[in-house]
Amino acid sequence: MNKVDQFTAIVLAADRTAGDPVAAETGVACKAFAPIHGTPMIIRVLDALEASDRVKTIIVCGPPKSALPGCPELERRIASRRVIWLPNLDSPSRSADSGLTHIDQNSPVLLTTADHALLTSSIVRYFLDESQKSGSDATVGVVKYEDVAAAFPGVKRTVIRLQDGGVCGCNLYAFLNPRGRGLVSFWQRAEDLRKHPGQLIAQTFGLMAVLLYLFGLLTLARGLKAVSAKTGIKVQPVFLPFPQAGVDVDKVEDMLLVESVLAGAVPLAQEKTDSPGRLS
């Protein structure tokens, strides 16, 4: 891969709310610093991005500067310019937008989060390679819920239930051109309406998509086409053959699960070698 084809990565690393349960349980200044199998979560994510050979620059948005001494390794990487640190803003979408203003318009961008403790270089490579093949403005990483349920029986994950099966998000987004970056503005409008769900659904997807969802007829392709129709941005999913990509650390139970996986107590299902493809 040529240097010009490499991505700039934005990692959202600030806590969404005060008193995060994972931070409180582990006694750290913010969730991103929680030690997972001996290594802070954020360092695991940064290492995966670097090892992928698909990322040329890493920007970390948050945590606040006052919290940085809580993770000496992150401080060292910032001091050496191995990582660029930016202060977080008052919401994930605004932090992401702030990160984008520091990146050349022609650079493709990967957006992820610091609580993606099971992220690996293989997941990053697969997602970015498939994203570049998609012909889209932006892509969203997803895994089939059936794969997550098979790998982690009994574990509760957020599921988007659609006619063509449930999917779980992976906190992986690629913006492949300047138009694709407009998806962050769309996300910001959605955040602004989060306390008004009726308006949020109507303005995000439109009436037809809402009706299809309510009657169990909405597919992932139709849902993303509704977003494209609203925004003029061509968005496609990238199905990942890695069930662990659907696991992030939102709760203490998630942290214990990830610890078990990394310790080998919870073996992962055999990785699929066939590409599940992309929806058009």
N, C-alpha and C positions, 0 to 999 in steps of 0.2 A: 504494500500500500504506500503510495506517495505521501510525502509530508502534507501536501495540500489537502489530501483526503482525510487526514486525521481530524478527530473531533476535539473541541474544547468541552470539558465537563464542568457542570455546575452541581455542587453538592449542597443541598439544603440541610443545615446542621443545628438550627436553633429549636428549642422546645416550643411547642405550640401554645402551651399554657403553663402557668406557674405550678409548682408542686407535682411535676411529672412523676408517676408512680415508679417507673424504672429507675430514674435518677434518685428518688428517695430510698428505694430498696438497696441500691448499691452505694449510696453515700457520695455521689459525685455532683459536680456543679450543674451538669445538664445531661440529658439522656445520651447524647452522642458519645460521651466519655465513659459510659458504662462498660466495665471490662467483661468481655465475652470470651470465655476459654482463655483468659489471661491477656487479652489484647483489647484496647478500647474499640468500640464499634466503628467509630469514624476512621480509625487507622486501617481496619479490615477493608473498608470500602475504598479508601485511597490506594491501598496496596493492590486491590483487584483492578482498579482503573489503570494504574501504572503498568501492571503486568500484562494487560490486554494487548499492548502495542497498537492500540487504536486511538489513544488519547494523548494529545501533545501538551495540553495545559489543563490544570485543575483549579477551579475557583470554588472556595468554600464560603458560603453565606451564613454567618453566625458560627458559633454562638457569640454572645457579646464579648467584647475585648476583655472585660473584667473577669470573665470565666476562663479564658485561655490558659492561665497557669495550672488549671486542673488537668491539663493534658500536655505534659512536657514534650512528648514526641510531636504533637501537632505544632506546638510553638517552634520547635526546631525546624520543621519543614517550612513554616511560614518565614522564619528568619532567613533561611537559605534560598527563598523564592522557589522552592520545590512546589509550594502551594501558595496561591494568592488568596488572602483573606479579605472578605468584605463584611461590614456589619449587616446583620439581618434587619429587615423591616417588620411591619406589624402583621404580616400574613405571608404564607408560603408563596402565593402568586406574586406579591410585590417584591419579595426577596429574589425570586427567579427573574423578574423583570429588571431589577437592579443589576443582577449578574449579566444579563444580556447586553446591557448598555456598555459593558466593558469588553465586549467581544466583537471582532470585526464582522461586518454583515455577511461576508462571504464564507465564514467559517461554520461548518455544521456543528450543532450543539447537542450534547447528551445531558439530560437533567435526571438526577437521582437524589436519594436521601441518605443521610448518615446512619439511619437505623436499619439499613439493608445488610444485616450482619452475615447473611449467607451468600452475599454476592461474590462471584468468582470471575477470574479473567475469561473463562470459557463462556459464561453467561454474557459478559460485556461484548466479547467478540461476536458471538452469534447474533445478538440483538442489533449491533451496529452494522454488521455485514448484511443481514436481512433487510434492515432499514434502507440501506443504500441501494438495494436491488428493487425496492418497492415502487419507485417512480412517484412517490408521494411527497407532499410538502412536510408532513410530520407523521410520526408513528408512535404507537403506544404498545408497550410490552404487556402481554397477558399470558396466563396459563389456564389450561382447562381445569375446572374445579375437580373433575373426576381424577385427574392426575395428582392433584394436591391431596385429595382424600385418600387415594391409594397409598401415597408415600407417608402420610401422617394421619393414620386412622384416629378418628375421634377428636381431632383438633379443629376448633372453630375458626373459620376464616370468613371475611366479608365476601359474599358471592353476588355477582350480578346475574340474575336468573333470566335467561333468554330462551326463545323457542329452540335455538340450535345448541342449547346446553349452557350450563353455568360457567362463568369465567371469573378469575381473580386477577386483580391488578398487580403489577410488579414494581411500581415506583420507578419505571424506566420510560423515558420520553425522548424522542429524537426530533430535533427541528433541523430539517435538511436544507432549507433555503430561507431567505428573509421572509417570505410569505408564511412559512411554517411557524415562525416565531410569533405570529399573530395569535396563535393558540393560547399563549400566556395571557393576553388581554381578554380573551374569551373566558379563561379560567378566573381571571380577576373579577369579571362581571358576575360570574356564578358565585364567587365567594361573597360578593357584596349583597347578593340576594339569598344567602343561606338561611336567613331568618324568615323568609317568605317563600316556602317551598312551592306553593302554587305558581307564583310568578317565575320561580327558578326553572321548574319543569317546562312551563310553556315557552319561556324565552330561550331556553337551552335547546330543546328538541323540537318544539312545534307541536301543534295539536295532533297531527296524524301519528307521529311517533309515540306520543303519550297514549293515544287510544290503542295502538298496536301493542304497547307494553302491558297496558291494563288487561287486554284480552289474551295475553300470552302469545302474541304473534310477532313480537319484535325480535329480530335477529341482530347480531353484532354488526353485520354489514349495513343493515338499515339504520341502526342507531348512529353509526359514524357517518353515514351519508346524510343524515339529518343535521349533524354538526357541520358537515361540509357545506350543506345548503345554506345554513345560517351564517357561516363565516367566510365562505369562498376559499377555505383551506382544505386541501385534499388530505384526509387523515385515514390511515389504515392500521389495523392491528398487526403485531408480529407475535405469533404464537411461539412460546418458548418451550423446548422439550426438557426443561429443568423445573421440576415441581417446587424445589426450594426457592425459586425466584418469586414465588407467591407468598413468601413468609417474611414479614418485617417485624420489628420489635416495638409493639405499641403497649404491651402489658407485661407484667412480671411473668405470666404464664408463657408468653412468647419467648422471653429471655431464657426461661428454663428449657423450652423446646430446642432453641438454637444451641444452647450449651450441650444438650444431649446429642444433637446431630454432630456437632464438632468433636465431641468426645467419642463418637462412634457407637453410642448406646442406641441411637435411632438410625438404622441404615437407610440410605436413600434407595428408592426404586431404581432399577436399571435404566440408565438414560436412554431415551429413544434416539435412534440414529436417522430416522426418516424425518424430513422437514415437513411440518404440518401446513406450510404454505401461508399465503396471504389472501385476504378477501378483497375482491375488487368492488 
